[in-house]
Amino acid sequence: MILEDQRFLHEDLERLEQGISDRALEDPRQVRKTGTSLSGSILTYVQIRDRLNRDHQISGFLTRIQQQSKRLLDIYNDTEGLRSKEIQSISTGDPFDEFYKQLNEIKDFHRRYPNEPVENLERAYKRKAPGEGESATAEIDHMFTGEEAYGRFLDLTSPHEDYLNLPGVQSRRVTYLQYLNIFDHFTPPQCPIKRSEKTTDQYFNYVGNLAEYLEGFLRRTRPLDNLDKTFASFDQEFEKAWAAKEVPGWGSETQSVGPAAPVTEGTGEGIWCRDCEKEFTNENVYKNHLSGKKHIKAAESRKANANGITNGEIDGRSSTKLSVSSTAKNLKERAIAEREWRIRKYASTMEIVRSDTRVNVERRQGMTERERQQELDALFAESAEPSLRPSGAADDDSDSSGDEKIYNPLKLPLAWDGKPIPYWLYKLHGLGVEFNCEICGNFVYMGRRAFDKHFNEARHIYGLKCLGITNTTLFREITNIEDALKLWDKIARDKKKEKTGGENVVQMEDAEGNVMPEKVYYEYVCFLSLALYC
């Protein structure tokens, strides 16, 4: 029954389009302000979960539309001619014979499969109410770890452990917070791993797992973006950079000759030795180390690695085997460089998530174990399904959400979750101390940290410019208008005095033709007179 399949596919496509439009128009759990904090209005975990659930449902509907459209095109193409035969059988002959024939086929099918479920397209893609037993967020709940918080933060604990076990990093103690800043850096001085050590299987697995995690994180948090097109553009950029040998850390290796060395590695302020992979701030020290045993051994090892052979294999290989070994090494280096390139691109795409992760790690490091447990309990309570509550609880919550009051008798600042921060943290940062700034219009800053930061903010700089002060760097810790004007007048007088003093210097010339200021000349004359008198 080709025509029935065709009709079913058309109906399925229309139902899918209607389901997508219904979900695109709704705003899951209307965004509300959970509390005033340093970041202002934020989304709760439940709102983020519901939004991701909606996006993943739309993404699944779009995928099904593509599949059903492909099946429908195959029916219209009719490569086997079944559709034409069915149309011909219906349009010719007795229509009742064809009708009863198809009716008997349907009865025979249901006789053989009596428990075959019937798919109701009207309810298949319709958004169900929470009380109807739909567990829509089960997939989202198992998609992210607790550290990721439904895609708000990165969870790089496992790559961090792999990074600490890499050769060249084992002697350095890199904390998780430091790793969040350097995980996309693969060149010195941020990355201590040498190029020869990057070709190991351990490093290859590390960059592969890290790139795979970042790509999966993007696909989980952005289900509606055209990520395949974005990843294809990353590959094209890498191909061009690899052909031009412009991939950072994977350029052509050339042995430097002479006392000078390129300064494109390291911090760029000194002289970089490619063999030792070390930076020298003094040129004489660099020249002297060229004759050392350590440099000579490193140069020989690097030269052997460039040829794709080791010292013990030089005499036993043929030219064909050397070529195969060099080709295999180049392919492996290209694969590693491609993964490093992808990691850089992924990290640049998720810069906001990366910054939020650093802030979250710093915040959690300042919390006690009891506070962390309270945060997890609050998260689980907030993430509870609405269907688990009593029948009238949802309506009561919606009515009382705006009227809910937080017990805060000390009037402490609110944290990211809308609850007051701990009192010990309030005292630690000195948030109870008021700092008044007259230049900012008598604005009061709570705490020393906020007071120190405001000197570089737009409000304070604008207040200084209104007073006619242009050089704002010299007016730190000055908050009174009178003090600022006095200091600015003194700076102006000193500059004017210095300028006029330099212009009005009288030049004197002695008998030998030496030119000097008038004061120095008279001192010189007095000195000569005393010398002659004595």
VENVEN-V612631 format. One record per residue. RES is the residue in one letter. SS is DSSP state (h for helix, s for strand, l for the rest). D_CENTER is the distance of its C-alpha to the mean C-alpha in Angstrom with 2 decimals. Layout:
RES;SS;D_CENTER
RES;SS;D_CENTER
//
This chain:
M;l;52.72
I;h;50.45
L;h;50.94
E;h;49.93
D;h;46.71
Q;h;46.12
R;h;46.76
F;h;44.52
L;h;41.58
H;h;42.12
E;h;42.21
D;h;39.08
L;h;37.16
E;h;38.45
R;h;37.54
L;h;33.97
E;h;33.65
Q;h;35.11
G;h;32.75
I;h;29.69
S;h;31.16
D;h;31.97
R;h;28.45
A;h;26.91
L;h;29.31
E;l;28.69
D;l;26.09
P;l;25.59
R;l;26.41
Q;l;26.60
V;l;23.99
R;l;25.79
K;l;25.15
T;l;24.92
G;l;25.44
T;l;24.86
S;l;22.28
L;l;20.17
S;l;17.68
G;l;20.64
S;l;20.94
I;l;18.58
L;l;18.80
T;l;20.46
Y;h;19.56
V;h;22.52
Q;h;21.52
I;h;18.07
R;h;19.99
D;h;22.63
R;h;20.40
L;h;18.66
N;h;22.20
R;h;23.49
D;h;20.88
H;h;21.54
Q;h;25.25
I;h;25.12
S;h;23.29
G;h;26.06
F;h;28.70
L;h;27.48
T;h;27.64
R;h;31.12
I;h;32.20
Q;h;31.48
Q;h;33.44
Q;h;36.32
S;h;36.50
K;h;36.85
R;h;39.67
L;h;41.31
L;h;41.31
D;h;42.92
I;h;45.64
Y;h;46.33
N;h;46.51
D;l;49.11
T;l;49.27
E;l;51.75
G;l;53.84
L;h;53.68
R;h;52.79
S;h;55.73
K;h;58.10
E;h;57.13
I;h;57.62
Q;h;60.95
S;h;62.10
I;h;61.43
S;h;63.00
T;l;66.16
G;l;68.69
D;l;69.26
P;h;66.06
F;h;67.27
D;h;67.54
E;h;63.92
F;h;62.86
Y;h;64.69
K;h;63.44
Q;h;59.79
L;h;60.68
N;h;62.22
E;h;59.13
I;h;56.98
K;h;59.44
D;h;59.58
F;h;55.79
H;h;55.66
R;h;58.67
R;h;56.87
Y;l;53.57
P;l;54.72
N;l;51.48
E;l;49.17
P;l;46.69
V;l;46.61
E;l;43.27
N;l;43.33
L;h;40.97
E;h;41.61
R;h;39.96
A;h;37.53
Y;l;34.76
K;l;35.87
R;l;33.67
K;l;35.44
A;l;36.00
P;h;34.78
G;h;38.42
E;h;38.99
G;l;37.32
E;l;34.09
S;l;31.30
A;l;28.54
T;l;25.59
A;h;26.68
E;h;24.42
I;h;21.33
D;h;22.39
H;l;22.50
M;l;19.30
F;l;16.91
T;l;17.52
G;l;18.41
E;l;15.44
E;l;13.04
A;l;15.26
Y;l;15.36
G;l;11.68
R;l;10.78
F;l;9.25
L;l;8.41
D;l;11.73
L;l;11.77
T;h;15.31
S;h;17.06
P;h;15.15
H;h;15.62
E;h;19.31
D;h;19.60
Y;h;18.14
L;h;20.76
N;l;23.50
L;l;22.88
P;l;25.75
G;l;25.19
V;l;22.80
Q;l;25.37
S;l;27.03
R;l;23.97
R;l;22.80
V;l;19.01
T;l;17.92
Y;h;15.01
L;h;13.60
Q;h;14.16
Y;h;12.65
L;h;9.18
N;h;9.68
I;h;11.42
F;l;10.49
D;l;9.66
H;l;12.85
F;l;16.02
T;l;18.61
P;l;20.76
P;l;20.82
Q;l;17.38
C;l;18.26
P;l;21.89
I;l;22.42
K;l;25.09
R;l;25.27
S;h;28.25
E;h;26.45
K;h;23.61
T;h;26.21
T;l;26.91
D;h;26.36
Q;h;24.42
Y;h;21.69
F;h;21.84
N;h;21.32
Y;h;18.43
V;h;16.32
G;h;17.65
N;h;16.70
L;h;13.11
A;h;12.78
E;h;14.77
Y;h;12.73
L;h;9.40
E;h;11.83
G;h;13.62
F;h;10.84
L;h;10.31
R;h;14.11
R;h;14.63
T;h;12.58
R;l;13.65
P;l;17.20
L;l;18.71
D;l;16.58
N;l;18.21
L;h;15.69
D;h;18.56
K;h;19.15
T;h;15.58
F;h;15.73
A;h;19.23
S;h;18.24
F;h;15.91
D;h;19.05
Q;h;21.29
E;h;19.40
F;h;19.54
E;h;23.24
K;h;24.05
A;h;22.33
W;h;24.00
A;h;27.32
A;l;27.16
K;l;26.06
E;l;23.17
V;l;20.47
P;l;19.33
G;l;21.32
W;l;23.45
G;l;25.96
S;l;29.70
E;l;31.21
T;l;34.33
Q;l;36.48
S;l;36.99
V;l;40.68
G;l;42.23
P;l;41.36
A;l;38.24
A;l;34.83
P;l;31.77
V;l;29.37
T;l;26.27
E;l;24.84
G;l;24.01
T;l;23.70
G;l;25.97
E;l;28.60
G;l;30.92
I;s;32.32
W;s;30.33
C;s;32.30
R;l;30.87
D;l;33.22
C;l;32.48
E;l;28.85
K;s;29.64
E;s;29.71
F;s;33.01
T;l;33.51
N;l;37.27
E;h;38.80
N;h;41.91
V;h;40.00
Y;h;38.19
K;h;41.58
N;h;43.21
H;h;40.58
L;l;41.18
S;l;44.47
G;l;43.13
K;h;43.22
K;h;39.53
H;h;38.60
I;h;41.26
K;h;40.16
A;h;36.50
A;h;37.67
E;h;39.86
S;h;37.16
R;h;34.72
K;h;37.49
A;h;38.36
N;h;34.80
A;h;34.67
N;l;37.80
G;l;36.44
I;l;39.20
T;l;39.96
N;h;43.00
G;h;44.93
E;h;44.49
I;l;45.59
D;l;49.22
G;l;48.87
R;l;46.71
S;l;47.86
S;h;46.23
T;h;45.13
K;h;43.34
L;h;41.66
S;h;40.41
V;h;39.08
S;h;37.32
S;h;35.74
T;h;34.60
A;h;33.07
K;h;31.23
N;h;29.89
L;h;28.68
K;h;26.87
E;h;25.26
R;h;24.20
A;h;22.65
I;h;20.71
A;h;19.63
E;h;18.52
R;h;16.26
E;h;14.76
W;h;14.35
R;h;12.63
I;h;10.10
R;h;9.41
K;h;9.30
Y;h;7.14
A;h;4.33
S;h;5.59
T;h;5.94
M;l;3.03
E;h;2.91
I;h;5.43
V;h;4.94
R;h;3.72
S;h;6.62
D;h;8.63
T;h;8.62
R;h;10.04
V;h;12.44
N;h;13.50
V;h;14.27
E;h;16.24
R;h;17.99
R;h;19.03
Q;h;20.30
G;l;22.62
M;l;24.06
T;l;27.12
E;h;27.57
R;h;29.63
E;h;27.01
R;h;24.40
Q;h;27.06
Q;h;27.88
E;h;24.32
L;h;24.34
D;h;27.79
A;h;26.76
L;h;23.88
F;h;26.38
A;h;28.96
E;h;26.75
S;l;25.62
A;l;29.30
E;l;30.61
P;h;32.81
S;h;35.50
L;h;36.04
R;l;37.22
P;l;40.77
S;l;41.78
G;l;41.84
A;h;38.82
A;h;36.39
D;h;38.65
D;h;39.22
D;h;35.52
S;h;35.01
D;h;37.99
S;h;37.18
S;l;33.38
G;l;33.96
D;l;36.85
E;l;35.24
K;l;35.62
I;l;33.87
Y;l;36.26
N;l;35.33
P;l;38.61
L;l;37.10
K;l;34.83
L;l;31.73
P;l;28.36
L;s;26.37
A;l;23.16
W;l;20.18
D;l;22.51
G;l;25.33
K;l;27.48
P;s;28.90
I;l;27.27
P;l;29.51
Y;h;32.40
W;h;31.81
L;h;28.33
Y;h;30.07
K;h;32.64
L;h;30.27
H;l;28.41
G;l;31.75
L;l;30.76
G;l;34.47
V;l;35.41
E;s;35.76
F;s;35.32
N;s;37.03
C;s;36.31
E;l;39.19
I;l;37.41
C;l;34.77
G;l;37.67
N;l;38.37
F;s;34.89
V;s;34.48
Y;s;31.37
M;s;31.05
G;l;30.23
R;h;30.12
R;h;26.37
A;h;26.26
F;h;29.41
D;h;28.07
K;h;24.91
H;h;27.07
F;h;28.83
N;h;25.88
E;l;25.31
A;h;26.88
R;h;29.66
H;h;31.21
I;h;30.94
Y;h;32.58
G;h;35.34
L;h;36.12
K;h;36.33
C;h;38.74
L;l;40.93
G;l;40.96
I;l;38.77
T;l;36.45
N;l;35.45
T;h;33.32
T;h;32.22
L;h;35.74
F;h;35.93
R;l;33.55
E;l;35.13
I;l;37.69
T;l;37.82
N;l;41.43
I;h;42.40
E;h;45.67
D;h;44.15
A;h;41.64
L;h;44.50
K;h;46.69
L;h;44.09
W;h;43.36
D;h;47.16
K;h;47.60
I;h;44.88
A;h;46.54
R;h;49.97
D;h;48.87
K;h;47.37
K;h;50.54
K;h;52.79
E;h;50.99
K;h;51.24
T;h;54.92
G;h;55.79
G;h;54.54
E;h;56.48
N;l;59.78
V;l;60.16
V;l;63.70
Q;s;63.92
M;s;67.06
E;s;68.48
D;l;70.77
A;l;73.66
E;l;71.50
G;l;69.11
N;l;66.16
V;s;64.20
M;s;62.86
P;s;62.32
E;h;65.44
K;h;64.70
V;h;64.08
Y;h;67.23
Y;h;69.48
E;h;68.14
Y;h;68.81
V;h;72.34
C;h;73.08
F;h;71.92
L;h;74.22
S;h;77.10
L;h;76.83
A;h;76.62
L;h;79.78
Y;h;81.60
C;l;80.95
//
